[in-house]
């Protein structure tokens, strides 16, 4: 049977290809027209693979006057106005410059990109020593040749800088090269019709924000909150056929499929309202293509960079659940060497905005994909320090959970606990305690959060501090139809681990932690702090 559906634009970031080769395009051009009408110098921060490059490509086609590509879209009427005139467009993708071969090579790589843009526009420029001088000459000469002010589009302006998040000294050198390049926008302001810059974060010392006084940062603006990414309404409207087909493949209703997708891929929010939630477009498209729930975006991003960052900063997963922030947090600009982990994780998309319990906002993981992936990354970091294999540990865990084998599960937990670096007990653990409404000793919190992260990272359904009518269970774990209710206690100097195990199991029973779960497997576990291992555990089924 012939498939007459528009194709999925998975991995395609070129507007012209999408519009001419039969791909789905989610119409965002209303936002572009509004920007052109209301200003001329803009900045947008969004995580990688979230639609920034497609936004740049669309602006390129719009200002180039390619009217045929906008037929049926919101911008069609704008392009057909008698007063609309196309402009020469200079478009630079900074994510593809060479950054790891030294500063001279970085400068030469940027000069090469300027030369390519000059050739595209048919504009003659000299080969200067510095890339910034070539950019300045290109802007001026393009305006003279076309008798029109120039449009400048810069994609991923900060990518060469953020590549060195774990190397501040090199980052500073890169910043100086980029600064001498970006200050040319201010110097040539009179020749620029429209300037649009995208990136991950807003860095004040890069020569963009410190010199462009008229720049408008639309990143936290509620009116542009949905300029990148997919709303659920857009998914229902533009991907209706794919929703129905995928629901049939799963043997569930479309509403049930949307519910599962919402949990796994929705939840990104970047604007100050904390209300506009978005699906990750990269993961959504690949989900429809592969028809399986998988961590597509996370695996395609920069896990090695993030892995090293998590290890260096000694972060835990749980410390950023319902993390309170003020509204000022969104508007503050920070440099790499001064950025707190929550700033970095928010800007890169691993944390997202939520409405706070009070008038302020909070941060949390946007969805299951990111939470599980972050958890797996943390567990892999820990196990690698002891040459353990995360995959084998995960397999043993899943087998133990499925067969209700608490000996096997405890063995896996102990392999994990044995791998926790010694100095983490005085760093990450203490940091994380302050973000919870109840107190834990440092060791207990680190034990619990590490086990939780490993469970999450292994892909099982796990909830920490699950509320029941008389209290809250430490962990409720569900896998292959089996539910575990786990209470963890720590025996410190002078405390009896065996009695602690009895106390943990009795707490599950007395406080009805397992009542909501028929046939739950209840386990009380005790970690002896002197050896940092689970030495006693009791179960009731």
C-alpha positions, 0 to 999 in steps of 0.5 A: 500500500502506497504511503501518501503521508508527508515524510518525517524530517528527522535530522533535517535542518534545511527549510528548503529541503523540507518544503520542496521534498515532501516533509512535514513542516510545523509552521513557526513563521508567525514568530519570525514575522513578529520578530521582523516587525518588532526589532532588528537584533535578537538572541535565542538560547535553546539546547542543541538539536531543538530546532535552532538551525532550522530557525536560522535556515527559515530566516535565510529563505525568508530574507532571501525572498524565496516566496514559493517556499512559504506558500500556505504558511503564515509568512506567505502574506508578509512576503507578498506585500508590495513593500517587502524587499529581499536582502543579502544574507550572511549565514554562519554556523559556528558549530562546525568551526575547528576548535581543538587544534589551537587558536590560530586554526580556529581563526583560520577556520572562521576566515574560511567560513567568511570566504565561503559566504563572500563567494556565495554572495559574489562579493570580493573581499581581501584575506585579512589576518583576523576573521573579524576584519574579513567579516566587517569587510564582507558586511560593508561590501555586500551592502554596497553591491546589493544596495541593501542592508545585510541580514546576519544569521549566526547559529550556535555562536557559543559552541566553540566556547562551550566545548571547553566547559571542563577546561576554563583556561582554553575556554578563556582563549577561545572567548578572546578569539570570538570576542574580536569577531563578534564585536564587528556587529556593533561596529557595522550596525548601520549596515545591518538590517537584521541580526539573529543569533542562537546559542546554548547560553548567554555569555556576557564577555563574548563581545555580543551582549556587552557591545550590542546595546539594542539586542533583545534576548527572546529566550525567556519571553513567554511570547516566543516560548514555543518558537522551537520544539513542538507543542502537543497541539502541534503534534496532534495537528501535524502528525495525526497520521503518525500518531494513529499509525504508531498507536496501532503498532502499540495496540493502544488508543491514540490518547493513551499513546499521547499520554506515554509520549507526554511522560517520555518526551514532553516537559521542556520549558524555557520561558519565564511563565514556567507553563509552556511545555514542549516536546523535544522535536528530535526525539519526537521525530525519531520516535515516530520513525523507529516506533519505540521509546528510546533516549534519542535526543540524549544519545545524540547530544554531548554525553561524554562532555556531560559525563565528565562535567557530572564527575568533576562537579560531583553531582547527584541526580536527586539534588535537582528535583524540584530545585527552587530558583528565583525569576532572576535566575533566568535572566542572569548571564554567567561565564563557564568558570562561574556557572553553577551546575544548575545554570549549565544544566538548564541552559543545555536542556537537562533541567527545565523550568516549572511553576514553583510551589510559591510565586517563584519557579523551580527546576526539574528534569523535563521528562523520563528520557532526560531523567533516566539518561542522567541517572544512567550517566551518573551510575556509569561514572561511578561503576567505571571507577571500579572497572565494573560494567554498567550493562552487566550490572543492569542485566543482573538487576533486571533479572533480580527484580523480575524473579523477586530475588532480593539476594541478587538485587542486593548484590548489584546494589553493593557492587554499586555502593562499593564504587562510590568515590570516597570524597563524594561523601564530603561533597555531593552528599552534603550539597544535595541534603539542603534541597530537601524538606526533610533531613538526612545525614550526608552518607544516607542521602548519597546511598539513597540517591545513588541507588535511585539513579542506578534504578532510573538509569536501568530503565525501571519505573521507580519513585522515591519518597512515594507517599502513602496514607501514613508516610512515604516509602523510600523506593517503589520499583516496578518492573515486568509486573512486579512491584518492590517497596523498599525501605533503606536505613543506615546503621552508624557506629554503635547501631545494630544492623539486624535490628535496623533491618527489622525496623525497616521492614516493620515500618513498611508494614505498619505505615501501609507503604505497600497497601496501594500495590497488590502482591508487593514485595516488601524489603527492608535494607540496612547499609552498615556505614562502617563498610558502606555495604548492605549487610542485612535485609528482610523481605515479606511477600 
